[in-house]
Amino acid sequence: MMMSAIYPLHALVVIFLLCMKTLSFGSETSSMNNKTMRCIEMERKALLVFKQGVVSGTQRQDLLLSWKNEDEDCCKWKGVGCDDQNGHVTHLDLSSPYTPPYTFGSDVSISHSLLDLPFLNYLDLSGTFFGGLKIPEFIGSLTRLVHLDLSRTYIRGPIPYQIGNLTNLQYLNVSQSSIYGPLPKFIGSLNNLRHLDLSHSLFSGVIPQELEKLFKLQHLDLGYNFLTSSRNFEWLFNLHDLVYLDISYVNIDHPGIWVSFIQRIPSISVMQLNYCNLSSPFPTSSNFSTSISALYLQGNHINSSIFNWLSHLHGSLEVLDLSYNMLAGRIPHSFGHMAAITHLNLGHNLLNGPIPVSFSLLTDLTYLDLSANHLNGVLPKSLHNLSSLKVADFSSNNLTGNLEDLLLGPLALLEELFVSENQLTGSLPDITQVSSLRKFQASSNELNGYLPTAFEHYSALVFLDLSNNHLRGSLPDFTGFSSLELLYLDGNEFSGSLPDFSGCSSLQELRLRGNQLTEWETKSIGQLSHLIELDLSMNSIRSTISEAHLSNLTSLGYMSTSHNSLTFELSSEWLPPFQLGELSLASCKLGPKFPNWLRNQEYIDHLDISNSQISDTIPMWFWNISSSLSLLNLSSNQITGKFPWKDGHIREIDLSSNFFDGPLPPIPTKCSKINLSRNRFSGTLLSLSVVKDISLRFLDFSHNQLFGTLPDNWIYFQGLVFLNLGYNNFSGTIPKSIGHLASLETLILRNNMLYGELPASLRNCSSLGFVDFGLNKLSGKVPSWIGENLMHLYALILKSNRFYGSIPFVICRLSNLHFLDLSINRISGTIPPCFSNFTAMAQKGIEDTDHLYSSSNLFTDSVIPSEHPSAPAEAQSPSNSYYYDDVYARWKGQELEYGRNFAYLKMIDLSSNELTGNIPIGITRLVELKGLNLSGNGLHGAVPLEIGQLKALESLDLSANKFTGEIPLSMSGLNFLAFLNLSNNNFLGRIPSGTQLQGFSISAYQGNRGLCGKPLTDICPGDEPADQVQPSVEEYEDDGEDSEYERWLYVSIVLGFSTTFWGFIGTLVLNRRWRHAYYLFLDNLKERLYVWVAMHIPRFSPVG
C-alpha cells in the first residue's frame, strides 16, 4: 500500500519538473524571438533622420508622433513594418487618402537615410507633402523595392533614370504630381510591373514602344497627360494580362482603332478613353470578348451609331459613361436589355424625346445621369421599379409634370435626386417620405405652393436646392435639419420673417436671395458656427442688425445682405468673430461714419458697401485691409477727401458718385476695372500718360473736373473694352493712338472741348458698338469709314459738333444701328434713302445693353480668380463683369438720361442741320422706330402717306421745316404717339379728326397757316354751325357811314403789324443763332403750357 502510494507522488513530481523545464525552455525561446524581432538600431536612427525631413509638411502628424526617440523598438511605430525573422524594416507606409494643401516655405526633404534600410521593399509616401522636391536619384538604389507610391506629393521634375534599376518593382504610382518631360523608355525594363499609374501629371511626347515589354502588366493608367501614341497603339496589344486601361486625353484620331483594344486584349475589364477625340463609325462585327465591364468614353465625338454596337455588350457591361458626346435622337429601348448595368451616364448630349419606359427593367441600376439633354415628357412612373437607384440626375432638360409621381414611389434607396432646370410644375411633394434622400435639387422649375410643414423635422437631408421657382408663403422653422449643410431657397416668393435655424447645426451655406422676406428678428442665424456663406440680398428686410445677429458666425467667409432696408448698429469697438473673404452690404445703412468694425478684416477680397449712406472720409486703417482687396465698391455715398490707393492686388474699383477730389491717383497696374465717375477729381490725365503695361478693361472718368489734352499712349491699353471720359473739360484733338484699342466696344468722349476731325485710325476699332462724341467742337465730314469698318455699331452720337457735308450712304451698312443722333451740326444734302437698311430699327425685340466682358486682359494674360472665396485653385478662371450703356437723348421734347432703359430706345435724330429734300420712304419701313426727330432743317414736300406704318412711334418732331400738303390720314393710327410737333411748316387742310391727334396741344400745330380743325381754333370750311345768321342788306347800308373811318383804321393796323412782323421775321432769317434760341424758347414755353393744361384740364391730355 505504501509503495503504491509513493509511485503516484513520484510521477507527479516528475511531471511537475518536466512542465517547469518546458516552461523554462519556452521562456528562453520567447525571449530569443523577442530579441530577434526588435528593429535594428541603425535602421531606427535612419527612420528618425527621415522623420525630420517629413514632419513639417506632412498631414500625418498622428502617425509620426509615435516615432519617439526613447522608444527603442521602431517596429512598433505606426507606418513601419519589420521582418518577423530578422527585425529589418521592410515596409514604410506614410500614405494618406487626402491630397495635402500646398504649403509655401515648408522645409521638407526625402532623406538619404532611407539607404540605411537595405531590406526595404515597400515605400508608400502618397498624400505626404514634398512640394518642390524632385524624385531622389538614390531611390534607384533601393533595389528590393516591390511597391513605390509617390502620388499626390507635389513632387516635380522628370523621373530619374536610376528608377530603371528597380527591376523587382511590381507597383509604381507617381500620379497627381508635377512630374514632367517625356515618358522614360527605361520603364519598359521594369518587366515585373503589375500596376503602373502615371496619370494626372505633366508628361508629354510619344508613349514609348518599350511599354510593350511589360507582359505582366494588369493596371495601366496614363490618363490626363499630354501624351500621343505612334504605330496605332501596336505596343498595347502585347499586354495580354491587362485588366484596367486609362489613356484619357491621349489623341486617338484613327476611327474605330479603340474598338480593337477590346477585340485584341481579351482580359480587359475596365477601359477609360475620356477626351481622346474618338469618333464614329463602329464595326458591326461581334467578334470580341465580352469581359468588358466598365467603359468610360466621356468628352469625345461619338454619335448615336454607338447604340447598335453596344448591343454586343448587353450581358457584361456594368458601367457606361457616354457623357459630353454628340449623341442625338431618342434613347433606344434596347438599353432595357442591359441587365447588368449599375452605372449609366448619358448626360450633356443632344438626346430628345421621352425617357424610355424600358429603363424600368434596369433593376440593378444605382447611378443614372441624363442631364443636359433635350429630353421631354413627364418623368415616367415606371422609374419606381429602379429599386436599387441611389443617384438620379435629370437636370437641364425639358421635362414636365410634377415630382409627386416620382418621389412618392418605392425608391427606398434613393440618396441623390437632381431635377433642376426643367419645366416641372405643381406643388413640392413631401420629400421626407423618402427617408434615404440626402441631396435634392429642383431649382429653376415652375414649382409653386408652400414648403411642407414636415420639413421642420427632417434630419437626413444634407443638400436642398429649391431656388428660382415660385414657392411662396412663410418659411417653416428649420429646427430638425441637423445634417443639412447647403440650403438654397433664393429666387422664390417667400415672405414674412426669417425662420428659426437653430436646428441646422451643420449648415454651411444659406442662400435666401431674391425673395420677399421682411423681418430679421431671429438671432438663430448668429449661432450657426459652421456657416461659411450667408446671402440674404435682394429682399425687403427692414430690421436693425446688432452684434447678437452675428455673434457666433466663426466660420463665415461670405456675407451679402445688399439691397434691403437693413440698418447696422454695431459698436465701433466690436470685433467680429469671423474673417470674411467677401462682404456685400450695398444699399444697407452703415453710415454716416465709416464702419469701424471692418478694421480687423485682414483677408477680405471683395468689399461692396455702395449706397450705404456714408458721409465720411476714409480712415487710415482702411489702407491696412486694402492690400488684400481685389474688388472694392464704395459708389453712391458721400465720401470726401483723397483716395491715394496702394498698388496691391486690386482688380476692380468703383468710387463713382461720391465727393472725392484732388488729382487722379496712380492707376494700379493689375486693375481691370476703374470707375471714378461723378466725383470732383481735377487735373490732367498724367496718371494715364506714364502707364506702359496695364490690365485695364473698363475705365470711366466721366463727370469730373479733368482738363488738358488726352494722352497719346493708348497702345498700352489694348485690352480696354469700355472707355468713358465724357463730361469733363478736355481739349485738343483725339489722339491717333486710340486706334490701337482693337477690343474697345464703348467709347464716350461727350461734352468736352475736343476739336479737329475724327482720326482715321478709329477705323481699326472694329469691335465698337457704342460711340458718343456729342457736345464737342469736332469738325469735318462724317467719315465714310464708320459705315465701312464699324460693322458692330448700334449707337452713333455726333450731336452738337461742327460736322458738315452730306450723310455718307455707306452708313446704311450698319444694320445693327438702333440709335442715330447727328443733330445740331451743319450737315447738308438729303437723307439717304437707304436708311431702310437699319434692320435693328425694323425688327422686334429689345436690344441688349447689359454687356458681359471677361475681366481677363487678353493682351496681358491677366487672370482673375473665382469670386467665391472657397473655390478651389483648380477651379479658378477668368471672371466676368458687366456694364450697361448710358446715353443722353432728346426724347419727347426733353433731354433725358437713359441707362438700362436705353435698350428700349430705337431712334433717329437729325434735327437742327441743313438737310433738304423729302423724307425718304425707306424711313417708314423702320416699323419698330420709337422716336424720329427731323426738326430744324429745310426738308420740304409732303410727309409720306406710309408714315402710318411706324406703329411703334412714340415721339415725332417734324417742326421748323418746309413740309407742305395735308397731314397724312395714316398718322391717326399711331396709337402709341405721346409727343408730336408739326409746328412751323406749311401744312394745310384738316387735322385728321376722331383720333388722338386732337389731344395734342395747339403748339404742336402752330405756324401752319393752312391747318384747321381741333385742337386749333380755326374752323375748317363746311364746319360752320347750321344756325349761324347772315347779315341783311339794310345792316350793310347802315354801316356805310362808318366804313371810311374803319378802312383807314384797318390800313394803319396792317402797316404797323407788317413793319413789326417783317422786322422780326427778317431777324430770324438772317441771324441763325437768334432763330434757334427763339425756337428753343417756344418749345420750352409750349411744354410748360402743355403741362399746365394737362394737369388742370385732363380732357386736353393726349390719348395713350
Secondary structure in CASP SS format (residue, H / E / C, confidence):
PFRMAT SS
TARGET T0000
AUTHOR 0000-0000-0000
METHOD secondary structure of the structure
MODEL  1
M C 1.00
M H 1.00
M H 1.00
S H 1.00
A H 1.00
I H 1.00
Y H 1.00
P H 1.00
L H 1.00
H H 1.00
A H 1.00
L H 1.00
V H 1.00
V H 1.00
I H 1.00
F H 1.00
L H 1.00
L H 1.00
C H 1.00
M H 1.00
K H 1.00
T H 1.00
L H 1.00
S H 1.00
F H 1.00
G H 1.00
S H 1.00
E H 1.00
T H 1.00
S H 1.00
S H 1.00
M H 1.00
N H 1.00
N H 1.00
K H 1.00
T H 1.00
M H 1.00
R C 1.00
C C 1.00
I C 1.00
E H 1.00
M H 1.00
E H 1.00
R H 1.00
K H 1.00
A H 1.00
L H 1.00
L H 1.00
V H 1.00
F H 1.00
K H 1.00
Q H 1.00
G H 1.00
V H 1.00
V C 1.00
S C 1.00
G C 1.00
T C 1.00
Q C 1.00
R C 1.00
Q H 1.00
D H 1.00
L H 1.00
L H 1.00
L C 1.00
S C 1.00
W C 1.00
K C 1.00
N C 1.00
E C 1.00
D C 1.00
E C 1.00
D C 1.00
C H 1.00
C H 1.00
K H 1.00
W C 1.00
K C 1.00
G C 1.00
V E 1.00
G E 1.00
C E 1.00
D C 1.00
D C 1.00
Q C 1.00
N C 1.00
G C 1.00
H C 1.00
V E 1.00
T E 1.00
H E 1.00
L E 1.00
D E 1.00
L C 1.00
S C 1.00
S C 1.00
P C 1.00
Y C 1.00
T C 1.00
P C 1.00
P C 1.00
Y C 1.00
T C 1.00
F C 1.00
G C 1.00
S C 1.00
D C 1.00
V C 1.00
S C 1.00
I C 1.00
S C 1.00
H H 1.00
S H 1.00
L H 1.00
L H 1.00
D H 1.00
L C 1.00
P C 1.00
F C 1.00
L C 1.00
N C 1.00
Y E 1.00
L E 1.00
D E 1.00
L C 1.00
S C 1.00
G C 1.00
T C 1.00
F C 1.00
F C 1.00
G C 1.00
G C 1.00
L C 1.00
K E 1.00
I C 1.00
P C 1.00
E H 1.00
F H 1.00
I H 1.00
G H 1.00
S H 1.00
L C 1.00
T C 1.00
R C 1.00
L C 1.00
V C 1.00
H E 1.00
L E 1.00
D E 1.00
L C 1.00
S C 1.00
R C 1.00
T C 1.00
Y C 1.00
I C 1.00
R E 1.00
G E 1.00
P C 1.00
I C 1.00
P C 1.00
Y H 1.00
Q H 1.00
I H 1.00
G H 1.00
N H 1.00
L C 1.00
T C 1.00
N C 1.00
L C 1.00
Q C 1.00
Y E 1.00
L E 1.00
N E 1.00
V C 1.00
S C 1.00
Q C 1.00
S C 1.00
S E 1.00
I E 1.00
Y E 1.00
G E 1.00
P E 1.00
L C 1.00
P C 1.00
K H 1.00
F H 1.00
I H 1.00
G H 1.00
S H 1.00
L C 1.00
N C 1.00
N C 1.00
L C 1.00
R C 1.00
H E 1.00
L E 1.00
D E 1.00
L C 1.00
S C 1.00
H C 1.00
S C 1.00
L E 1.00
F E 1.00
S E 1.00
G E 1.00
V E 1.00
I C 1.00
P C 1.00
Q H 1.00
E H 1.00
L H 1.00
E H 1.00
K H 1.00
L C 1.00
F C 1.00
K C 1.00
L C 1.00
Q C 1.00
H E 1.00
L E 1.00
D E 1.00
L C 1.00
G C 1.00
Y C 1.00
N C 1.00
F E 1.00
L E 1.00
T E 1.00
S C 1.00
S C 1.00
R H 1.00
N H 1.00
F H 1.00
E H 1.00
W H 1.00
L H 1.00
F H 1.00
N H 1.00
L C 1.00
H C 1.00
D C 1.00
L C 1.00
V C 1.00
Y E 1.00
L E 1.00
D E 1.00
I C 1.00
S C 1.00
Y C 1.00
V C 1.00
N C 1.00
I C 1.00
D C 1.00
H C 1.00
P C 1.00
G C 1.00
I C 1.00
W C 1.00
V H 1.00
S H 1.00
F H 1.00
I H 1.00
Q H 1.00
R H 1.00
I C 1.00
P C 1.00
S C 1.00
I C 1.00
S C 1.00
V E 1.00
M E 1.00
Q E 1.00
L C 1.00
N C 1.00
Y C 1.00
C C 1.00
N C 1.00
L C 1.00
S E 1.00
S C 1.00
P C 1.00
F C 1.00
P C 1.00
T C 1.00
S C 1.00
S C 1.00
N C 1.00
F C 1.00
S C 1.00
T C 1.00
S C 1.00
I C 1.00
S C 1.00
A E 1.00
L E 1.00
Y E 1.00
L C 1.00
Q C 1.00
G C 1.00
N C 1.00
H E 1.00
I C 1.00
N C 1.00
S C 1.00
S C 1.00
I H 1.00
F H 1.00
N H 1.00
W H 1.00
L H 1.00
S H 1.00
H H 1.00
L H 1.00
H C 1.00
G C 1.00
S C 1.00
L C 1.00
E C 1.00
V E 1.00
L E 1.00
D E 1.00
L C 1.00
S C 1.00
Y C 1.00
N C 1.00
M C 1.00
L C 1.00
A E 1.00
G E 1.00
R E 1.00
I C 1.00
P C 1.00
H H 1.00
S H 1.00
F H 1.00
G H 1.00
H H 1.00
M C 1.00
A C 1.00
A C 1.00
I C 1.00
T C 1.00
H E 1.00
L E 1.00
N E 1.00
L C 1.00
G C 1.00
H C 1.00
N C 1.00
L E 1.00
L E 1.00
N E 1.00
G E 1.00
P C 1.00
I C 1.00
P C 1.00
V H 1.00
S H 1.00
F H 1.00
S H 1.00
L H 1.00
L C 1.00
T C 1.00
D C 1.00
L C 1.00
T C 1.00
Y E 1.00
L E 1.00
D E 1.00
L C 1.00
S C 1.00
A C 1.00
N C 1.00
H E 1.00
L E 1.00
N E 1.00
G E 1.00
V E 1.00
L C 1.00
P C 1.00
K H 1.00
S H 1.00
L H 1.00
H H 1.00
N H 1.00
L C 1.00
S C 1.00
S C 1.00
L C 1.00
K C 1.00
V E 1.00
A E 1.00
D E 1.00
F C 1.00
S C 1.00
S C 1.00
N C 1.00
N E 1.00
L E 1.00
T E 1.00
G C 1.00
N C 1.00
L C 1.00
E H 1.00
D H 1.00
L H 1.00
L H 1.00
L C 1.00
G C 1.00
P C 1.00
L C 1.00
A C 1.00
L C 1.00
L C 1.00
E C 1.00
E E 1.00
L E 1.00
F E 1.00
V C 1.00
S C 1.00
E C 1.00
N C 1.00
Q C 1.00
L C 1.00
T C 1.00
G C 1.00
S E 1.00
L C 1.00
P C 1.00
D C 1.00
I H 1.00
T H 1.00
Q H 1.00
V C 1.00
S C 1.00
S C 1.00
L C 1.00
R C 1.00
K E 1.00
F E 1.00
Q E 1.00
A C 1.00
S C 1.00
S C 1.00
N C 1.00
E C 1.00
L C 1.00
N E 1.00
G E 1.00
Y C 1.00
L C 1.00
P C 1.00
T H 1.00
A H 1.00
F H 1.00
E H 1.00
H H 1.00
Y C 1.00
S C 1.00
A C 1.00
L C 1.00
V C 1.00
F E 1.00
L E 1.00
D E 1.00
L C 1.00
S C 1.00
N C 1.00
N C 1.00
H E 1.00
L E 1.00
R E 1.00
G E 1.00
S E 1.00
L C 1.00
P C 1.00
D C 1.00
F C 1.00
T C 1.00
G C 1.00
F C 1.00
S C 1.00
S C 1.00
L C 1.00
E C 1.00
L E 1.00
L E 1.00
Y E 1.00
L C 1.00
D C 1.00
G C 1.00
N C 1.00
E E 1.00
F E 1.00
S E 1.00
G E 1.00
S E 1.00
L C 1.00
P C 1.00
D C 1.00
F C 1.00
S C 1.00
G C 1.00
C C 1.00
S C 1.00
S C 1.00
L C 1.00
Q C 1.00
E E 1.00
L E 1.00
R E 1.00
L C 1.00
R C 1.00
G C 1.00
N C 1.00
Q E 1.00
L E 1.00
T E 1.00
E E 1.00
W C 1.00
E C 1.00
T C 1.00
K C 1.00
S H 1.00
I H 1.00
G H 1.00
Q H 1.00
L C 1.00
S C 1.00
H C 1.00
L C 1.00
I C 1.00
E E 1.00
L E 1.00
D E 1.00
L C 1.00
S C 1.00
M C 1.00
N C 1.00
S C 1.00
I C 1.00
R C 1.00
S C 1.00
T E 1.00
I E 1.00
S C 1.00
E H 1.00
A H 1.00
H H 1.00
L H 1.00
S C 1.00
N C 1.00
L C 1.00
T C 1.00
S C 1.00
L C 1.00
G C 1.00
Y E 1.00
M E 1.00
S E 1.00
T C 1.00
S C 1.00
H C 1.00
N C 1.00
S C 1.00
L C 1.00
T E 1.00
F E 1.00
E C 1.00
L C 1.00
S C 1.00
S C 1.00
E C 1.00
W C 1.00
L C 1.00
P C 1.00
P C 1.00
F C 1.00
Q C 1.00
L C 1.00
G C 1.00
E E 1.00
L E 1.00
S E 1.00
L C 1.00
A C 1.00
S C 1.00
C C 1.00
K E 1.00
L C 1.00
G C 1.00
P C 1.00
K C 1.00
F C 1.00
P C 1.00
N H 1.00
W H 1.00
L H 1.00
R H 1.00
N H 1.00
Q C 1.00
E C 1.00
Y C 1.00
I C 1.00
D C 1.00
H E 1.00
L E 1.00
D E 1.00
I C 1.00
S C 1.00
N C 1.00
S C 1.00
Q C 1.00
I C 1.00
S C 1.00
D C 1.00
T E 1.00
I C 1.00
P C 1.00
M C 1.00
W C 1.00
F H 1.00
W H 1.00
N H 1.00
I H 1.00
S H 1.00
S C 1.00
S C 1.00
L C 1.00
S C 1.00
L E 1.00
L E 1.00
N E 1.00
L C 1.00
S C 1.00
S C 1.00
N C 1.00
Q C 1.00
I C 1.00
T E 1.00
G E 1.00
K C 1.00
F C 1.00
P C 1.00
W C 1.00
K C 1.00
D C 1.00
G C 1.00
H C 1.00
I C 1.00
R C 1.00
E E 1.00
I E 1.00
D E 1.00
L C 1.00
S C 1.00
S C 1.00
N C 1.00
F E 1.00
F E 1.00
D E 1.00
G E 1.00
P E 1.00
L C 1.00
P C 1.00
P C 1.00
I C 1.00
P C 1.00
T C 1.00
K C 1.00
C C 1.00
S C 1.00
K E 1.00
I E 1.00
N E 1.00
L C 1.00
S C 1.00
R C 1.00
N C 1.00
R E 1.00
F E 1.00
S E 1.00
G E 1.00
T C 1.00
L C 1.00
L H 1.00
S H 1.00
L H 1.00
S H 1.00
V C 1.00
V C 1.00
K C 1.00
D C 1.00
I C 1.00
S C 1.00
L C 1.00
R C 1.00
F E 1.00
L E 1.00
D E 1.00
F C 1.00
S C 1.00
H C 1.00
N C 1.00
Q E 1.00
L E 1.00
F E 1.00
G E 1.00
T E 1.00
L C 1.00
P C 1.00
D C 1.00
N C 1.00
W H 1.00
I H 1.00
Y H 1.00
F H 1.00
Q C 1.00
G C 1.00
L C 1.00
V C 1.00
F E 1.00
L E 1.00
N E 1.00
L C 1.00
G C 1.00
Y C 1.00
N C 1.00
N E 1.00
F E 1.00
S E 1.00
G E 1.00
T C 1.00
I C 1.00
P C 1.00
K H 1.00
S H 1.00
I H 1.00
G H 1.00
H H 1.00
L C 1.00
A C 1.00
S C 1.00
L C 1.00
E C 1.00
T E 1.00
L E 1.00
I E 1.00
L C 1.00
R C 1.00
N C 1.00
N C 1.00
M E 1.00
L E 1.00
Y E 1.00
G E 1.00
E C 1.00
L C 1.00
P C 1.00
A H 1.00
S H 1.00
L H 1.00
R H 1.00
N H 1.00
C C 1.00
S C 1.00
S C 1.00
L C 1.00
G C 1.00
F E 1.00
V E 1.00
D E 1.00
F C 1.00
G C 1.00
L C 1.00
N C 1.00
K E 1.00
L E 1.00
S E 1.00
G E 1.00
K E 1.00
V C 1.00
P C 1.00
S C 1.00
W H 1.00
I H 1.00
G H 1.00
E H 1.00
N H 1.00
L C 1.00
M C 1.00
H C 1.00
L C 1.00
Y C 1.00
A E 1.00
L E 1.00
I E 1.00
L C 1.00
K C 1.00
S C 1.00
N C 1.00
R E 1.00
F E 1.00
Y E 1.00
G E 1.00
S E 1.00
I C 1.00
P C 1.00
F H 1.00
V H 1.00
I H 1.00
C H 1.00
R H 1.00
L C 1.00
S C 1.00
N C 1.00
L C 1.00
H C 1.00
F E 1.00
L E 1.00
D E 1.00
L C 1.00
S C 1.00
I C 1.00
N C 1.00
R E 1.00
I E 1.00
S E 1.00
G E 1.00
T C 1.00
I C 1.00
P C 1.00
P H 1.00
C H 1.00
F H 1.00
S H 1.00
N H 1.00
F C 1.00
T H 1.00
A H 1.00
M H 1.00
A C 1.00
Q C 1.00
K C 1.00
G C 1.00
I C 1.00
E C 1.00
D C 1.00
T C 1.00
D E 1.00
H E 1.00
L E 1.00
Y E 1.00
S E 1.00
S C 1.00
S C 1.00
N C 1.00
L C 1.00
F C 1.00
T C 1.00
D C 1.00
S C 1.00
V C 1.00
I C 1.00
P C 1.00
S C 1.00
E C 1.00
H C 1.00
P C 1.00
S C 1.00
A C 1.00
P C 1.00
A H 1.00
E H 1.00
A H 1.00
Q C 1.00
S C 1.00
P C 1.00
S C 1.00
N E 1.00
S E 1.00
Y E 1.00
Y E 1.00
Y E 1.00
D C 1.00
D C 1.00
V E 1.00
Y E 1.00
A E 1.00
R E 1.00
W E 1.00
K C 1.00
G C 1.00
Q E 1.00
E E 1.00
L E 1.00
E E 1.00
Y E 1.00
G C 1.00
R H 1.00
N H 1.00
F H 1.00
A H 1.00
Y H 1.00
L C 1.00
K C 1.00
M E 1.00
I E 1.00
D E 1.00
L C 1.00
S C 1.00
S C 1.00
N C 1.00
E E 1.00
L E 1.00
T E 1.00
G E 1.00
N C 1.00
I C 1.00
P C 1.00
I H 1.00
G H 1.00
I H 1.00
T H 1.00
R H 1.00
L C 1.00
V C 1.00
E C 1.00
L C 1.00
K C 1.00
G E 1.00
L E 1.00
N E 1.00
L C 1.00
S C 1.00
G C 1.00
N C 1.00
G E 1.00
L E 1.00
H E 1.00
G E 1.00
A E 1.00
V C 1.00
P C 1.00
L H 1.00
E H 1.00
I H 1.00
G H 1.00
Q H 1.00
L C 1.00
K C 1.00
A C 1.00
L C 1.00
E C 1.00
S E 1.00
L E 1.00
D E 1.00
L C 1.00
S C 1.00
A C 1.00
N C 1.00
K E 1.00
F E 1.00
T E 1.00
G E 1.00
E C 1.00
I C 1.00
P C 1.00
L H 1.00
S H 1.00
M H 1.00
S H 1.00
G H 1.00
L C 1.00
N C 1.00
F C 1.00
L C 1.00
A C 1.00
F E 1.00
L E 1.00
N E 1.00
L C 1.00
S C 1.00
N C 1.00
N C 1.00
N E 1.00
F E 1.00
L E 1.00
G E 1.00
R E 1.00
I C 1.00
P C 1.00
S C 1.00
G C 1.00
T C 1.00
Q H 1.00
L H 1.00
Q H 1.00
G H 1.00
F C 1.00
S C 1.00
I H 1.00
S H 1.00
A H 1.00
Y C 1.00
Q C 1.00
G C 1.00
N C 1.00
R C 1.00
G E 1.00
L E 1.00
C E 1.00
G C 1.00
K C 1.00
P C 1.00
L C 1.00
T C 1.00
D C 1.00
I C 1.00
C C 1.00
P C 1.00
G C 1.00
D C 1.00
E C 1.00
P C 1.00
A C 1.00
D C 1.00
Q C 1.00
V C 1.00
Q C 1.00
P C 1.00
S C 1.00
V H 1.00
E H 1.00
E H 1.00
Y H 1.00
E H 1.00
D H 1.00
D C 1.00
G H 1.00
E H 1.00
D H 1.00
S H 1.00
E H 1.00
Y H 1.00
E H 1.00
R H 1.00
W H 1.00
L H 1.00
Y H 1.00
V H 1.00
S H 1.00
I H 1.00
V H 1.00
L H 1.00
G H 1.00
F H 1.00
S H 1.00
T H 1.00
T H 1.00
F H 1.00
W H 1.00
G H 1.00
F H 1.00
I H 1.00
G H 1.00
T H 1.00
L H 1.00
V H 1.00
L H 1.00
N C 1.00
R H 1.00
R H 1.00
W H 1.00
R H 1.00
H H 1.00
A H 1.00
Y H 1.00
Y H 1.00
L H 1.00
F H 1.00
L H 1.00
D H 1.00
N H 1.00
L H 1.00
K H 1.00
E H 1.00
R H 1.00
L H 1.00
Y H 1.00
V H 1.00
W H 1.00
V H 1.00
A H 1.00
M H 1.00
H H 1.00
I C 1.00
P H 1.00
R H 1.00
F H 1.00
S C 1.00
P C 1.00
V C 1.00
G C 1.00
END
